[in-house]
């Protein structure tokens, strides 16, 4: 059996009915995978590469990870925060914490996969603002080259997709909707970071298309 472990933040965590229609892209991942693949999701809202490790959340992965498993790593959104519990520097502590996850997976003959953060829907006119994740995607790409691991640039891919959809249609990807549409949010919501189902499926289409370029990841897909 192929075990896939996911670590990251709210964009890939598993949500329950209390936050509907918010979802993480992980919640539909199995639809793209062959039956022998099993997903173990440890992604948690609000975590950075630093806080996830320092809160010992990675310990659960260490306990369950076996030789040959896959580790998908997606951090960046919260590494940008200013509080000391989460903040990292792109070409310093961010790479250091990501390296801890990569090195562990490699020590178990596993396959680490780095995923850059999903682009935020922040339009300036009909174009998205530039670099709304700063230097973090660039730092992740650099680390992937240094460590010789797979890097999937969801930041660039989602930016292109969101921008092509335009300011109005792209709202359907995110928790951006008017009052009265969902009981959990009677006053509506203007959240351009977190996903609804359409956005989660958009991310998965981009992710799995890239996965097919790598034989070791392609074998996981239908």
N, CA, C and O of each residue as an XYZ file, in Angstrom:
888
protein
N       0.838     -1.192      0.000
C       0.000      0.000      0.000
C       0.878      1.249      0.000
O       1.886      1.310      0.704
N       0.488      2.239     -0.792
C       1.184      3.509     -0.814
C       0.520      4.463      0.180
O      -0.652      4.807      0.029
N       1.274      4.887      1.196
C       0.778      5.848      2.166
C       1.233      7.250      1.780
O       2.411      7.478      1.503
N       0.288      8.181      1.764
C       0.587      9.570      1.461
C       0.295     10.391      2.710
O      -0.837     10.415      3.194
N       1.306     11.056      3.223
C       1.138     11.919      4.383
C       1.140     13.375      3.920
O       1.986     13.782      3.123
N       0.195     14.145      4.424
C       0.104     15.562      4.102
C       0.359     16.385      5.351
O      -0.257     16.146      6.389
N       1.257     17.348      5.259
C       1.444     18.318      6.333
C       1.351     19.710      5.721
O       1.854     19.953      4.625
N       0.699     20.620      6.443
C       0.505     21.942      5.891
C      -0.461     22.759      6.724
O      -0.575     22.573      7.935
N      -1.160     23.674      6.049
C      -2.039     24.610      6.741
C      -3.488     24.411      6.323
O      -3.861     23.342      5.840
N      -4.302     25.443      6.509
C      -5.752     25.333      6.315
C      -6.175     25.048      4.880
O      -7.269     24.527      4.660
N      -5.346     25.372      3.908
C      -5.758     25.153      2.520
C      -5.797     23.677      2.143
O      -6.393     23.304      1.133
N      -5.152     22.830      2.966
C      -5.242     21.393      2.684
C      -5.754     20.582      3.872
O      -5.788     19.353      3.808
N      -6.153     21.255      4.957
C      -6.660     20.502      6.106
C      -8.056     19.936      5.811
O      -8.726     20.361      4.870
N      -8.469     18.990      6.620
C      -9.804     18.413      6.517
C     -10.765     19.224      7.390
O     -10.544     19.372      8.592
N     -11.824     19.745      6.784
C     -12.816     20.542      7.498
C     -14.058     19.718      7.793
O     -14.322     18.714      7.131
N     -14.816     20.148      8.792
C     -16.071     19.481      9.099
C     -17.256     20.391      8.775
O     -17.076     21.472      8.213
N     -18.444     19.963      9.122
C     -19.658     20.697      8.752
C     -19.733     22.081      9.389
O     -20.425     22.960      8.876
N     -19.036     22.280     10.487
C     -19.122     23.560     11.194
C     -18.549     24.718     10.394
O     -18.894     25.873     10.646
N     -17.670     24.424      9.425
C     -17.082     25.488      8.610
C     -17.542     25.431      7.152
O     -17.051     26.190      6.316
N     -18.484     24.533      6.846
C     -18.975     24.427      5.468
C     -19.468     25.786      4.978
O     -20.180     26.477      5.706
N     -19.099     26.187      3.746
C     -18.533     25.387      2.648
C     -17.004     25.377      2.556
O     -16.461     25.003      1.517
N     -16.307     25.776      3.609
C     -14.853     25.745      3.539
C     -14.359     24.303      3.523
O     -14.802     23.467      4.310
N     -13.435     24.037      2.614
C     -12.808     22.725      2.503
C     -11.319     22.904      2.250
O     -10.863     23.983      1.873
N     -10.572     21.833      2.462
C      -9.190     21.776      2.015
C      -9.112     20.861      0.805
O      -9.943     19.967      0.644
N      -8.115     21.082     -0.046
C      -8.048     20.280     -1.279
C      -7.864     18.794     -0.980
O      -8.191     17.951     -1.816
N      -7.350     18.467      0.190
C      -7.163     17.062      0.538
C      -8.475     16.269      0.531
O      -8.471     15.061      0.295
N      -9.604     16.954      0.791
C     -10.862     16.250      0.994
C     -11.377     15.544     -0.261
O     -12.281     14.713     -0.173
N     -10.817     15.862     -1.419
C     -11.218     15.217     -2.668
C     -10.055     14.473     -3.329
O     -10.173     14.001     -4.460
N      -8.945     14.373     -2.620
C      -7.717     13.806     -3.187
C      -7.912     12.359     -3.619
O      -7.434     11.953     -4.679
N      -8.618     11.576     -2.794
C      -8.780     10.154     -3.100
C      -9.446      9.912     -4.452
O      -9.217      8.875     -5.075
N     -10.252     10.839     -4.905
C     -10.940     10.668     -6.188
C      -9.958     10.571     -7.356
O     -10.303     10.060     -8.422
N      -8.756     11.053     -7.155
C      -7.735     11.065     -8.208
C      -6.719      9.933     -8.037
O      -5.874      9.718     -8.906
N      -6.805      9.214     -6.919
C      -5.789      8.224     -6.575
C      -6.264      6.800     -6.836
O      -7.461      6.517     -6.803
N      -5.327      5.925     -7.091
C      -5.634      4.505     -7.193
C      -6.016      3.984     -5.808
O      -5.567      4.513     -4.792
N      -6.830      2.966     -5.780
C      -7.360      2.445     -4.517
C      -6.307      2.066     -3.479
O      -6.542      2.279     -2.290
N      -5.153      1.513     -3.871
C      -4.181      1.135     -2.831
C      -3.582      2.317     -2.072
O      -2.992      2.122     -1.009
N      -3.720      3.539     -2.595
C      -3.131      4.703     -1.937
C      -4.017      5.164     -0.783
O      -5.232      5.302     -0.932
N      -3.392      5.398      0.365
C      -4.124      5.859      1.544
C      -3.552      7.196      2.001
O      -2.339      7.351      2.143
N      -4.451      8.169      2.232
C      -4.028      9.514      2.613
C      -4.154      9.696      4.125
O      -5.186      9.384      4.720
N      -3.089     10.203      4.727
C      -3.085     10.549      6.150
C      -2.839     12.052      6.234
O      -1.748     12.527      5.920
N      -3.836     12.782      6.650
C      -3.733     14.237      6.622
C      -3.497     14.802      8.019
O      -4.304     14.605      8.928
N      -2.371     15.513      8.174
C      -2.049     16.162      9.440
C      -2.018     17.680      9.312
O      -1.624     18.377     10.247
N      -2.433     18.191      8.156
C      -2.466     19.641      7.960
C      -3.409     20.287      8.970
O      -4.450     19.729      9.316
N      -3.025     21.472      9.436
C      -3.801     22.136     10.474
C      -3.855     23.641     10.224
O      -2.856     24.284      9.904
N      -5.045     24.162     10.382
C      -5.289     25.588     10.209
C      -4.287     26.441     10.993
O      -3.996     26.166     12.157
N      -3.769     27.474     10.337
C      -2.944     28.470     11.007
C      -1.508     28.102     11.252
O      -0.772     28.890     11.847
N      -1.075     26.931     10.816
C       0.287     26.508     11.120
C       1.277     26.913     10.036
O       0.958     26.954      8.848
N       2.470     27.205     10.486
C       3.596     27.474      9.592
C       4.547     26.294      9.643
O       4.339     25.357     10.413
N       5.585     26.336      8.830
C       6.575     25.259      8.871
C       7.200     25.162     10.257
O       7.565     24.078     10.712
N       7.319     26.309     10.920
C       7.907     26.367     12.266
C       6.938     25.871     13.335
O       7.270     24.964     14.098
N       5.744     26.460     13.395
C       4.824     26.123     14.488
C       4.353     24.682     14.394
O       4.122     24.044     15.421
N       4.205     24.151     13.174
C       3.813     22.759     13.022
C       4.845     21.841     13.673
O       4.488     20.867     14.335
N       6.107     22.154     13.483
C       7.171     21.331     14.054
C       7.299     21.557     15.552
O       7.403     20.599     16.318
N       7.292     22.820     15.975
C       7.525     23.135     17.387
C       6.364     22.687     18.279
O       6.560     22.457     19.472
N       5.170     22.562     17.719
C       4.035     22.032     18.475
C       4.019     20.501     18.506
O       3.086     19.893     19.031
N       5.055     19.890     17.941
C       5.223     18.431     17.915
C       4.139     17.734     17.090
O       3.841     16.561     17.315
N       3.557     18.452     16.147
C       2.558     17.836     15.275
C       3.198     16.844     14.311
O       2.547     15.904     13.855
N       4.466     17.056     14.006
C       5.143     16.137     13.097
C       5.441     14.805     13.766
O       5.722     13.819     13.085
N       5.382     14.765     15.087
C       5.657     13.514     15.807
C       4.709     12.400     15.362
O       5.106     11.239     15.273
N       3.465     12.759     15.085
C       2.481     11.752     14.656
C       2.852     11.163     13.303
O       2.620      9.981     13.046
N       3.426     11.988     12.443
C       3.896     11.485     11.145
C       5.065     10.533     11.359
O       5.116      9.455     10.767
N       5.992     10.937     12.202
C       7.169     10.108     12.488
C       6.750      8.721     12.983
O       7.355      7.715     12.613
N       5.720      8.678     13.815
C       5.258      7.411     14.386
C       4.664      6.476     13.337
O       4.774      5.256     13.457
N       4.035      7.045     12.313
C       3.274      6.237     11.353
C       3.986      6.018     10.022
O       3.649      5.088      9.290
N       4.948      6.845      9.705
C       5.627      6.808      8.407
C       6.440      5.526      8.274
O       7.170      5.140      9.187
N       6.302      4.880      7.136
C       7.065      3.652      6.890
C       7.885      3.801      5.609
O       7.674      4.720      4.817
N       8.817      2.882      5.431
C       9.694      2.939      4.257
C       8.883      3.032      2.968
O       7.938      2.275      2.744
N       9.281      3.980      2.138
C       8.649      4.109      0.830
C       7.409      4.977      0.789
O       6.804      5.129     -0.272
N       7.010      5.556      1.925
C       5.831      6.424      1.932
C       6.136      7.775      1.284
O       7.286      8.099      0.987
N       5.073      8.550      1.074
C       5.175      9.864      0.441
C       4.815     10.941      1.452
O       3.882     10.782      2.239
N       5.566     12.039      1.423
C       5.301     13.165      2.316
C       5.117     14.428      1.489
O       6.073     14.942      0.907
N       3.881     14.929      1.439
C       3.564     16.171      0.741
C       3.616     17.311      1.755
O       2.965     17.251      2.798
N       4.390     18.344      1.445
C       4.692     19.426      2.387
C       4.242     20.753      1.785
O       4.763     21.182      0.756
N       3.272     21.401      2.431
C       2.791     22.683      1.915
C       2.680     23.709      3.048
O       1.699     23.734      3.791
N       3.695     24.541      3.159
C       3.699     25.634      4.133
C       4.126     26.926      3.436
O       4.795     26.901      2.403
N       3.728     28.043      4.022
C       4.102     29.340      3.458
C       3.135     30.441      3.870
O       3.549     31.536      4.250
N       1.828     30.137      3.790
C       0.825     31.143      4.148
C       1.096     31.772      5.516
O       1.042     32.992      5.673
N       1.386     30.929      6.493
C       1.518     31.416      7.868
C       2.955     31.680      8.282
O       3.199     32.264      9.337
N       3.904     31.257      7.464
C       5.296     31.623      7.699
C       5.498     33.124      7.502
O       6.484     33.692      7.972
N       4.566     33.753      6.810
C       4.633     35.193      6.556
C       4.168     36.018      7.749
O       4.411     37.224      7.798
N       3.496     35.379      8.718
C       2.939     36.107      9.847
C       4.054     36.688     10.717
O       5.191     36.215     10.694
N       3.702     37.727     11.487
C       4.712     38.430     12.269
C       4.909     37.884     13.675
O       5.887     38.242     14.330
N       4.000     37.016     14.171
C       4.174     36.507     15.521
C       5.339     35.516     15.572
O       5.598     34.786     14.616
N       6.019     35.511     16.690
C       7.254     34.734     16.816
C       7.017     33.232     16.753
O       7.922     32.472     16.408
N       5.784     32.795     17.092
C       5.489     31.367     17.056
C       5.476     30.815     15.635
O       5.745     29.633     15.423
N       5.163     31.673     14.659
C       5.012     31.192     13.286
C       6.016     31.760     12.296
O       6.381     31.083     11.335
N       6.456     32.953     12.505
C       7.267     33.652     11.515
C       8.574     32.938     11.210
O       9.293     32.515     12.115
N       8.868     32.812      9.925
C      10.173     32.336      9.481
C      10.700     33.271      8.401
O       9.952     34.065      7.830
N      11.977     33.167      8.134
C      12.608     33.942      7.065
C      12.760     33.040      5.842
O      13.259     31.921      5.965
N      12.336     33.510      4.654
C      12.293     32.637      3.472
C      13.573     31.856      3.205
O      13.528     30.643      3.005
N      14.716     32.543      3.199
C      15.965     31.871      2.853
C      16.772     31.466      4.089
O      17.961     31.161      4.003
N      16.087     31.472      5.250
C      16.735     31.071      6.493
C      15.946     30.003      7.205
O      16.022     28.829      6.843
N      15.184     30.391      8.219
C      14.483     29.423      9.052
C      13.402     28.650      8.297
O      13.120     27.500      8.631
N      12.798     29.267      7.289
C      11.807     28.551      6.472
C      12.444     27.326      5.823
O      11.906     26.223      5.913
N      13.569     27.516      5.179
C      14.267     26.400      4.559
C      14.754     25.399      5.605
O      14.779     24.195      5.353
N      15.138     25.898      6.770
C      15.605     25.000      7.835
C      14.503     24.039      8.284
O      14.733     22.839      8.429
N      13.304     24.584      8.501
C      12.205     23.726      8.958
C      11.742     22.781      7.856
O      11.472     21.609      8.118
N      11.651     23.276      6.636
C      11.293     22.390      5.528
C      12.304     21.255      5.402
O      11.941     20.121      5.089
N      13.571     21.567      5.649
C      14.628     20.552      5.549
C      14.440     19.435      6.561
O      14.764     18.282      6.278
N      13.919     19.763      7.738
C      13.666     18.738      8.743
C      12.687     17.691      8.216
O      12.875     16.491      8.417
N      11.649     18.158      7.545
C      10.639     17.239      6.997
C      11.218     16.415      5.837
O      11.002     15.206      5.745
N      11.949     17.092      4.968
C      12.551     16.418      3.819
C      13.540     15.344      4.277
O      13.506     14.208      3.806
N      14.415     15.725      5.197
C      15.461     14.804      5.648
C      14.861     13.582      6.325
O      15.366     12.471      6.162
N      13.782     13.779      7.086
C      13.143     12.627      7.721
C      12.597     11.673      6.663
O      12.851     10.470      6.725
N      11.850     12.201      5.694
C      11.270     11.334      4.668
C      12.352     10.567      3.920
O      12.198      9.377      3.644
N      13.435     11.240      3.596
C      14.525     10.572      2.892
C      15.172      9.494      3.758
O      15.599      8.457      3.249
N      15.243      9.736      5.055
C      15.855      8.753      5.961
C      15.049      7.466      6.016
O      15.571      6.420      6.403
N      13.788      7.538      5.634
C      12.905      6.372      5.622
C      12.678      5.864      4.191
O      11.721      5.135      3.927
N      13.554      6.251      3.291
C      13.419      5.877      1.876
C      12.084      6.342      1.288
O      11.535      5.724      0.376
N      11.581      7.449      1.840
C      10.331      8.010      1.355
C      10.561      9.056      0.288
O      11.697      9.391     -0.048
N       9.451      9.571     -0.244
C       9.497     10.588     -1.295
C       8.878     11.876     -0.776
O       7.657     11.966     -0.653
N       9.712     12.888     -0.465
C       9.161     14.178     -0.081
C       8.764     14.993     -1.319
O       9.452     14.964     -2.340
N       7.665     15.706     -1.215
C       7.167     16.537     -2.318
C       6.852     17.913     -1.755
O       6.022     18.040     -0.855
N       7.498     18.930     -2.271
C       7.262     20.302     -1.822
C       6.195     20.964     -2.696
O       6.258     20.902     -3.924
N       5.223     21.593     -2.050
C       4.144     22.296     -2.740
C       4.133     23.746     -2.274
O       3.983     24.013     -1.082
N       4.291     24.680     -3.201
C       4.210     26.080     -2.801
C       2.758     26.473     -2.534
O       1.829     25.793     -2.971
N       2.576     27.569     -1.815
C       1.248     27.984     -1.352
C       0.336     28.396     -2.502
O       0.786     28.905     -3.529
N      -0.950     28.163     -2.299
C      -1.969     28.615     -3.244
C      -2.007     30.140     -3.248
O      -1.928     30.776     -2.197
N      -2.126     30.706     -4.420
C      -2.109     32.162     -4.546
C      -3.368     32.775     -3.941
O      -4.462     32.231     -4.088
N      -3.214     33.886     -3.273
C      -4.373     34.595     -2.740
C      -5.079     35.376     -3.850
O      -4.445     35.924     -4.752
N      -6.410     35.409     -3.755
C      -7.199     36.131     -4.759
C      -7.254     37.620     -4.388
O      -8.221     38.097     -3.793
N      -6.193     38.330     -4.757
C      -6.110     39.764     -4.480
C      -5.900     40.499     -5.804
O      -4.781     40.612     -6.304
N      -7.004     40.989     -6.352
C      -6.943     41.641     -7.661
C      -6.646     43.130     -7.541
O      -7.116     43.812     -6.631
N      -5.857     43.603     -8.482
C      -5.664     45.033     -8.706
C      -6.125     45.282    -10.135
O      -5.386     45.040    -11.090
N      -7.352     45.769    -10.271
C      -7.963     45.821    -11.599
C      -8.299     44.409    -12.037
O      -8.951     43.666    -11.303
N      -7.858     44.032    -13.229
C      -8.127     42.679    -13.725
C      -6.916     41.762    -13.596
O      -6.895     40.676    -14.175
N      -5.914     42.191    -12.843
C      -4.716     41.381    -12.623
C      -4.523     41.140    -11.124
O      -4.878     41.978    -10.296
N      -3.959     39.989    -10.799
C      -3.634     39.715     -9.403
C      -2.405     40.505     -8.986
O      -1.505     40.745     -9.792
N      -2.372     40.909     -7.715
C      -1.192     41.603     -7.219
C       0.022     40.691     -7.324
O      -0.106     39.468     -7.266
N       1.188     41.280     -7.477
C       2.417     40.511     -7.638
C       2.940     40.003     -6.299
O       2.835     40.676     -5.274
N       3.498     38.815     -6.334
C       4.260     38.264     -5.201
C       3.506     38.339     -3.882
O       4.045     38.812     -2.881
N       2.232     37.864     -3.877
C       1.526     37.985     -2.603
C       1.897     36.899     -1.594
O       1.278     36.785     -0.536
N       2.910     36.105     -1.928
C       3.540     35.228     -0.936
C       5.020     35.576     -0.774
O       5.796     34.783     -0.242
N       5.396     36.747     -1.229
C       6.770     37.200     -1.049
C       7.788     36.252     -1.652
O       7.619     35.758     -2.767
N       8.837     36.009     -0.905
C       9.959     35.188     -1.383
C       9.820     33.709     -1.008
O      10.692     32.902     -1.328
N       8.723     33.358     -0.330
C       8.602     31.977      0.149
C       8.556     30.939     -0.980
O       9.245     29.924     -0.879
N       7.776     31.147     -2.050
C       7.801     30.159     -3.135
C       9.182     30.019     -3.772
O       9.610     28.916     -4.111
N       9.872     31.146     -3.930
C      11.216     31.110     -4.510
C      12.177     30.340     -3.610
O      13.009     29.570     -4.090
N      12.053     30.553     -2.307
C      12.921     29.847     -1.366
C      12.650     28.346     -1.386
O      13.578     27.541     -1.309
N      11.376     27.975     -1.491
C      11.028     26.558     -1.561
C      11.591     25.918     -2.824
O      12.113     24.803     -2.782
N      11.486     26.615     -3.932
C      12.029     26.103     -5.186
C      13.541     25.917     -5.086
O      14.083     24.913     -5.547
N      14.203     26.878     -4.489
C      15.651     26.791     -4.309
C      16.017     25.585     -3.455
O      16.956     24.853     -3.773
N      15.276     25.380     -2.376
C      15.551     24.247     -1.496
C      15.328     22.919     -2.222
O      16.098     21.976     -2.042
N      14.281     22.846     -3.037
C      14.018     21.621     -3.789
C      15.185     21.268     -4.699
O      15.536     20.097     -4.841
N      15.783     22.277     -5.310
C      16.946     22.037     -6.164
C      18.138     21.581     -5.322
O      18.871     20.672     -5.712
N      18.324     22.216     -4.176
C      19.455     21.853     -3.308
C      19.317     20.434     -2.772
O      20.303     19.706     -2.656
N      18.106     20.053     -2.453
C      17.854     18.745     -1.843
C      17.497     17.676     -2.876
O      17.354     16.501     -2.537
N      17.357     18.082     -4.120
C      16.990     17.169     -5.210
C      15.683     16.451     -4.902
O      15.603     15.222     -4.920
N      14.655     17.260     -4.618
C      13.330     16.707     -4.368
C      12.324     17.360     -5.312
O      12.597     18.396     -5.918
N      11.170     16.736     -5.420
C      10.121     17.226     -6.313
C       9.523     18.515     -5.750
O       9.221     18.612     -4.561
N       9.361     19.500     -6.634
C       8.735     20.766     -6.297
C       7.595     21.018     -7.274
O       7.798     21.027     -8.488
N       6.393     21.223     -6.739
C       5.237     21.561     -7.564
C       4.810     22.976     -7.206
O       4.413     23.251     -6.074
N       4.897     23.855     -8.170
C       4.700     25.284     -7.932
C       3.225     25.663     -8.026
O       2.789     26.284     -8.995
N       2.468     25.278     -7.000
C       1.045     25.615     -6.987
C       0.816     27.112     -6.918
O      -0.234     27.598     -7.337
N       1.779     27.845     -6.397
C       1.645     29.298     -6.325
C       1.503     29.888     -7.734
O       0.557     30.627     -8.006
N       2.428     29.565     -8.612
C       2.378     30.077     -9.982
C       1.194     29.513    -10.760
O       0.542     30.232    -11.518
N       0.923     28.239    -10.572
C      -0.159     27.595    -11.313
C      -1.522     28.156    -10.926
O      -2.360     28.415    -11.789
N      -1.741     28.344     -9.620
C      -3.035     28.886     -9.197
C      -3.158     30.361     -9.538
O      -4.258     30.835     -9.821
N      -2.066     31.089     -9.517
C      -2.117     32.494     -9.925
C      -2.628     32.612    -11.359
O      -3.515     33.416    -11.647
N      -2.064     31.810    -12.247
C      -2.479     31.853    -13.647
C      -3.947     31.493    -13.804
O      -4.679     32.144    -14.550
N      -4.373     30.455    -13.097
C      -5.760     30.000    -13.207
C      -6.734     31.040    -12.669
O      -7.738     31.345    -13.314
N      -6.445     31.580    -11.504
C      -7.328     32.573    -10.888
C      -7.407     33.826    -11.749
O      -8.485     34.385    -11.956
N      -6.266     34.255    -12.244
C      -6.233     35.466    -13.066
C      -7.013     35.284    -14.356
O      -7.703     36.201    -14.803
N      -6.908     34.103    -14.957
C      -7.650     33.820    -16.190
C      -9.160     33.824    -15.940
O      -9.930     34.211    -16.819
N      -9.584     33.402    -14.758
C     -11.015     33.406    -14.431
C     -11.539     34.823    -14.227
O     -12.710     35.103    -14.487
N     -10.671     35.708    -13.763
C     -11.067     37.095    -13.568
C     -11.625     37.370    -12.188
O     -11.898     36.441    -11.429
N     -11.799     38.648    -11.855
C     -12.191     39.054    -10.499
C     -13.513     38.473    -10.012
O     -13.641     38.173     -8.825
N     -14.491     38.307    -10.884
C     -15.803     37.846    -10.429
C     -15.911     36.331    -10.391
O     -16.273     35.768     -9.358
N     -15.610     35.667    -11.481
C     -15.767     34.210    -11.517
C     -14.850     33.503    -10.529
O     -15.195     32.445    -10.004
N     -13.682     34.089    -10.277
C     -12.728     33.444     -9.364
C     -13.205     33.448     -7.918
O     -12.673     32.700     -7.098
N     -14.196     34.272     -7.584
C     -14.756     34.253     -6.222
C     -15.300     32.866     -5.876
O     -15.296     32.466     -4.712
N     -15.765     32.138     -6.886
C     -16.364     30.821     -6.650
C     -15.356     29.804     -6.116
O     -15.742     28.774     -5.564
N     -14.066     30.095     -6.280
C     -13.034     29.206     -5.749
C     -12.848     29.389     -4.242
O     -12.386     28.479     -3.553
N     -13.201     30.543     -3.748
C     -12.833     30.920     -2.383
C     -14.066     31.169     -1.509
O     -15.202     31.158     -1.981
N     -13.805     31.389     -0.247
C     -14.864     31.679      0.717
C     -15.276     33.150      0.585
O     -15.194     33.933      1.532
N     -15.711     33.482     -0.601
C     -16.093     34.857     -0.928
C     -17.498     34.821     -1.517
O     -17.678     34.491     -2.690
N     -18.489     35.160     -0.701
C     -19.881     35.039     -1.142
C     -20.761     36.006     -0.348
O     -20.352     36.533      0.686
N     -21.951     36.221     -0.842
C     -22.869     37.189     -0.254
C     -23.646     36.583      0.918
O     -23.615     35.372      1.140
N     -24.322     37.424      1.641
C     -25.134     36.977      2.775
C     -26.278     36.091      2.288
O     -26.784     36.255      1.177
N     -26.670     35.156      3.140
C     -27.812     34.308      2.846
C     -27.528     33.074      2.026
O     -28.443     32.290      1.774
N     -26.284     32.867      1.595
C     -25.970     31.710      0.750
C     -25.697     30.451      1.568
O     -26.011     29.345      1.128
N     -25.120     30.611      2.747
C     -24.757     29.452      3.561
C     -25.153     29.715      5.019
O     -24.851     30.780      5.558
N     -25.820     28.761      5.653
C     -26.269     28.943      7.044
C     -25.139     29.253      8.024
O     -25.342     29.995      8.985
N     -23.944     28.687      7.789
C     -22.828     28.942      8.705
C     -22.326     30.374      8.648
O     -21.638     30.836      9.559
N     -22.674     31.078      7.569
C     -22.181     32.441      7.377
C     -23.329     33.340      6.917
O     -23.355     33.781      5.768
N     -24.270     33.608      7.809
C     -25.467     34.363      7.412
C     -25.167     35.752      6.877
O     -25.951     36.296      6.100
N     -24.046     36.335      7.280
C     -23.688     37.668      6.811
C     -22.763     37.639      5.594
O     -22.281     38.678      5.143
N     -22.525     36.450      5.076
C     -21.616     36.329      3.941
C     -20.162     36.288      4.390
O     -19.865     36.236      5.583
N     -19.272     36.312      3.420
C     -17.847     36.167      3.719
C     -17.036     36.796      2.593
O     -17.419     36.721      1.426
N     -15.918     37.415      2.948
C     -14.975     37.928      1.948
C     -13.580     37.412      2.316
O     -12.752     38.140      2.863
N     -13.355     36.168      2.009
C     -12.115     35.476      2.355
C     -11.519     34.957      1.053
O     -12.097     34.086      0.402
N     -10.370     35.491      0.678
C      -9.752     35.143     -0.603
C      -8.537     34.241     -0.442
O      -7.661     34.197     -1.305
N      -8.498     33.518      0.686
C      -7.432     32.552      0.951
C      -7.970     31.132      1.014
O      -7.403     30.224      0.406
N      -9.064     30.936      1.748
C      -9.604     29.599      1.991
C     -10.564     29.178      0.889
O     -11.217     30.006      0.254
N     -10.630     27.876      0.681
C     -11.274     27.319     -0.509
C     -12.677     26.801     -0.258
O     -13.016     26.342      0.833
N     -13.493     26.894     -1.324
C     -14.724     26.118     -1.416
C     -14.435     24.914     -2.322
O     -13.324     24.760     -2.828
N     -15.450     24.067     -2.517
C     -15.215     22.834     -3.275
C     -14.673     23.106     -4.672
O     -13.764     22.411     -5.128
N     -15.218     24.106     -5.353
C     -14.745     24.385     -6.704
C     -13.267     24.757     -6.709
O     -12.528     24.377     -7.617
N     -12.845     25.495     -5.699
C     -11.439     25.867     -5.597
C     -10.555     24.685     -5.258
O      -9.452     24.551     -5.788
N     -11.041     23.824     -4.370
C     -10.267     22.632     -4.010
C     -10.058     21.728     -5.220
O      -8.976     21.176     -5.420
N     -11.095     21.587     -6.010
C     -10.980     20.745     -7.204
C     -10.089     21.397     -8.258
O      -9.384     20.703     -8.992
N     -10.119     22.699     -8.334
C      -9.211     23.405     -9.237
C      -7.766     23.130     -8.851
O      -6.932     22.839     -9.708
N      -7.473     23.223     -7.554
C      -6.117     22.957     -7.074
C      -5.710     21.520     -7.380
O      -4.585     21.270     -7.813
N      -6.605     20.591     -7.161
C      -6.289     19.183     -7.405
C      -6.042     18.887     -8.878
O      -5.184     18.070     -9.211
N      -6.780     19.536     -9.752
C      -6.530     19.352    -11.183
C      -5.113     19.810    -11.541
O      -4.401     19.137    -12.286
N      -4.722     20.956    -11.004
C      -3.378     21.467    -11.270
C      -2.321     20.566    -10.635
O      -1.298     20.261    -11.247
N      -2.584     20.147     -9.405
C      -1.627     19.296     -8.696
C      -1.437     17.961     -9.391
O      -0.303     17.541     -9.621
N      -2.520     17.292     -9.726
C      -2.395     15.960    -10.322
C      -1.831     16.021    -11.741
O      -1.141     15.095    -12.168
N      -2.114     17.092    -12.472
C      -1.489     17.261    -13.789
C       0.025     17.328    -13.670
O       0.745     16.776    -14.502
N       0.508     18.008    -12.629
C       1.950     18.083    -12.406
C       2.501     16.751    -11.901
O       3.605     16.352    -12.271
N       1.740     16.073    -11.065
C       2.187     14.784    -10.542
C       2.450     13.794    -11.667
O       3.342     12.953    -11.554
N       1.699     13.881    -12.732
C       1.853     12.937    -13.845
C       3.203     13.078    -14.547
O       3.599     12.195    -15.309
N       3.899     14.161    -14.301
C       5.204     14.374    -14.925
C       6.313     13.585    -14.228
O       7.422     13.475    -14.750
N       6.008     13.035    -13.045
C       7.006     12.313    -12.258
C       6.569     10.860    -12.111
O       5.519     10.598    -11.525
N       7.344      9.912    -12.625
C       6.933      8.498    -12.590
C       6.553      8.013    -11.195
O       5.592      7.258    -11.044
N       7.299      8.440    -10.169
C       7.019      7.966     -8.817
C       5.707      8.504     -8.264
O       5.112      7.895     -7.375
N       5.251      9.646     -8.786
C       3.964     10.196     -8.366
C       2.841      9.773     -9.303
O       1.706      9.572     -8.870
N       3.154      9.642    -10.566
C       2.147      9.230    -11.543
C       1.557      7.871    -11.196
O       0.382      7.615    -11.462
N       2.362      7.007    -10.609
C       1.879      5.649    -10.280
C       0.802      5.675     -9.196
O       0.082      4.694     -9.014
N       0.691      6.784     -8.480
C      -0.336      6.897     -7.455
C      -1.708      7.245     -8.025
O      -2.727      7.058     -7.359
N      -1.734      7.754     -9.268
C      -2.953      8.315     -9.841
C      -3.713      7.319    -10.689
O      -3.136      6.383    -11.242
N      -5.016      7.532    -10.786
C      -5.851      6.711    -11.647
C      -5.482      6.937    -13.103
O      -6.079      6.330    -13.992
